[in-house]
Amino acid sequence: MTIMAQRVYILHHGHEELPQHGYHDYHPAWDYELTELPRSEQLDDLKKAIEEVETDLLDVLNFPGAVVFLAEASSLQANTHGVYADGTSQFPFIGLSMEQLHDACEDTGNDFSVQIKATLAHELAHAWLEAQCCDDLSGDTEEQLVEEFAFTWVVHGRVDVSILESAIASPAP
């Protein structure tokens, strides 16, 4: 396992030891094929995004830490950059496909570190909603909320939890 920041860990093929966090015993290798660390420029972008997540999001979303695991694109749903491992909301596990993220950047022209940052925020927002027991949201509503949350942070530099809290204030009919 590679520790990238104080509270965010990266799991990848060859370094699959879980951090001792005491919240659950989930291991992503049960569900996903882990990949190697990316080449150095992608690794630098990954580190930068993780540091920003740790600085800006973990405390506001009330997470003690998180694990980012690098997954083969074939392990994720088609055209998916990342995934939140359901049931890990006390200590979120977020999977990233570096290949899918890279392809998305080539298609959109987005900066790689920004794409990683947006994906991490999106998946952490899913974890936050699960932690708040917002399981009565429709899939479309949840996706809209987490996209807006990630966009607001990445584009406007604001961590606006009220976007997610709106799901609690007005649950689906």
JOCOR-V30432 format. One line per field, one symbol per residue. burial: b if it has 16 or more other C-alpha atoms within 10 Angstrom, else e. A space follows every 10 residues. Layout:
burial=???
This chain:
burial=beebbebbbb bbeeebebbe eeeeebbbee ebbbbebeee ebeebbbbbb bebbebbbee bebebbbbbb bbbeebeeeb bbbbbeebbb bbbbbbbbeb bbebbeeeee ebbbbbbbbb bbbbbbbbbb beebeebeee ebbebbbbbb bbbbeeeebb bebbbebbee eee
